[in-house]
Amino acid sequence: MIAELEKTKNNSATHLAYLGGLQTIWTNHVFSPISKLNTFKEGKKNIEQAIKNEPNNAELRFIRLSVQKNAPSFLGYKSSIDEDTEFIKKNKNQISSDILHKNIETLLIN
């Protein structure tokens, strides 16, 4: 699935952020510790690039917040939790998907 997303000729920030999110989750299915770390780093890089491209996109901030809240501390990827939480609370009206709104509410509660 990751390979298919990487081949897709979609250069949108949203596509890149979801690819990055999938890559970080995929580390749970990789055996080698080195491969796990490299896959996570690639996902993190994609998420950060997406947010750099569209810093005011609440959906991208939600993806990063989801990853950061669930990433192990030793990976050092938790620096934007407070910033993204506040941004999402203020800008969640940007998001039109009811499913995404429910997921945001669940994430903000936990």
LINZI-V193548 format. One record per residue. N is the residue number from 0. PSI is psi in whole degrees, -180 to 180 (999 if undefined). NEAR is the number of other C-alpha atoms within 10 Angstrom. D_LAST is the distance of its C-alpha to the last C-alpha in whole Angstrom. Layout:
# LINZI-V193548
n->N psi->PSI near->NEAR d_last->D_LAST
n->N psi->PSI near->NEAR d_last->D_LAST
This chain:
# LINZI-V193548
n->0 psi->-43 near->10 d_last->28
n->1 psi->-44 near->12 d_last->28
n->2 psi->-39 near->8 d_last->31
n->3 psi->-43 near->8 d_last->32
n->4 psi->-38 near->14 d_last->29
n->5 psi->-33 near->12 d_last->31
n->6 psi->-21 near->9 d_last->34
n->7 psi->136 near->10 d_last->33
n->8 psi->45 near->8 d_last->35
n->9 psi->114 near->11 d_last->32
n->10 psi->14 near->9 d_last->32
n->11 psi->152 near->11 d_last->29
n->12 psi->-35 near->21 d_last->26
n->13 psi->-45 near->19 d_last->24
n->14 psi->-45 near->19 d_last->26
n->15 psi->-41 near->24 d_last->25
n->16 psi->-42 near->26 d_last->22
n->17 psi->-36 near->20 d_last->21
n->18 psi->-46 near->24 d_last->24
n->19 psi->-42 near->28 d_last->22
n->20 psi->-43 near->22 d_last->19
n->21 psi->-40 near->19 d_last->21
n->22 psi->-41 near->23 d_last->22
n->23 psi->-36 near->25 d_last->19
n->24 psi->-36 near->18 d_last->18
n->25 psi->-24 near->16 d_last->22
n->26 psi->-23 near->19 d_last->22
n->27 psi->-15 near->10 d_last->21
n->28 psi->6 near->8 d_last->24
n->29 psi->137 near->13 d_last->26
n->30 psi->-50 near->9 d_last->29
n->31 psi->129 near->10 d_last->30
n->32 psi->-37 near->10 d_last->28
n->33 psi->-44 near->10 d_last->30
n->34 psi->-39 near->12 d_last->29
n->35 psi->-50 near->18 d_last->25
n->36 psi->-45 near->15 d_last->25
n->37 psi->-40 near->15 d_last->28
n->38 psi->-42 near->20 d_last->26
n->39 psi->-46 near->23 d_last->22
n->40 psi->-40 near->18 d_last->25
n->41 psi->-42 near->16 d_last->26
n->42 psi->-44 near->25 d_last->23
n->43 psi->-45 near->22 d_last->22
n->44 psi->-43 near->14 d_last->25
n->45 psi->-42 near->22 d_last->25
n->46 psi->-47 near->28 d_last->21
n->47 psi->-38 near->20 d_last->23
n->48 psi->-41 near->16 d_last->26
n->49 psi->-44 near->25 d_last->25
n->50 psi->-34 near->21 d_last->23
n->51 psi->-39 near->13 d_last->26
n->52 psi->-36 near->14 d_last->28
n->53 psi->74 near->15 d_last->26
n->54 psi->-18 near->13 d_last->24
n->55 psi->20 near->14 d_last->23
n->56 psi->111 near->20 d_last->22
n->57 psi->-33 near->22 d_last->18
n->58 psi->-40 near->22 d_last->18
n->59 psi->-40 near->26 d_last->19
n->60 psi->-35 near->25 d_last->16
n->61 psi->-43 near->23 d_last->13
n->62 psi->-48 near->20 d_last->15
n->63 psi->-43 near->26 d_last->15
n->64 psi->-42 near->25 d_last->12
n->65 psi->-45 near->18 d_last->10
n->66 psi->-47 near->22 d_last->13
n->67 psi->-38 near->21 d_last->13
n->68 psi->-22 near->17 d_last->9
n->69 psi->-4 near->13 d_last->11
n->70 psi->142 near->16 d_last->14
n->71 psi->143 near->11 d_last->16
n->72 psi->-37 near->10 d_last->17
n->73 psi->-15 near->7 d_last->20
n->74 psi->-14 near->11 d_last->20
n->75 psi->32 near->9 d_last->20
n->76 psi->66 near->18 d_last->18
n->77 psi->10 near->17 d_last->15
n->78 psi->-17 near->11 d_last->17
n->79 psi->11 near->13 d_last->16
n->80 psi->-52 near->18 d_last->12
n->81 psi->-45 near->11 d_last->13
n->82 psi->-47 near->11 d_last->16
n->83 psi->-38 near->20 d_last->14
n->84 psi->-49 near->18 d_last->11
n->85 psi->-42 near->12 d_last->14
n->86 psi->-45 near->16 d_last->17
n->87 psi->-42 near->24 d_last->14
n->88 psi->-40 near->13 d_last->14
n->89 psi->-25 near->11 d_last->18
n->90 psi->14 near->14 d_last->19
n->91 psi->-15 near->18 d_last->17
n->92 psi->-14 near->11 d_last->20
n->93 psi->-25 near->12 d_last->22
n->94 psi->128 near->15 d_last->20
n->95 psi->-17 near->10 d_last->22
n->96 psi->124 near->10 d_last->20
n->97 psi->-39 near->9 d_last->19
n->98 psi->-44 near->10 d_last->17
n->99 psi->-38 near->14 d_last->15
n->100 psi->-43 near->15 d_last->14
n->101 psi->-41 near->11 d_last->13
n->102 psi->-38 near->14 d_last->11
n->103 psi->-47 near->21 d_last->10
n->104 psi->-43 near->14 d_last->9
n->105 psi->-44 near->10 d_last->6
n->106 psi->-41 near->14 d_last->5
n->107 psi->-28 near->16 d_last->6
n->108 psi->-38 near->7 d_last->4
n->109 psi->999 near->6 d_last->0
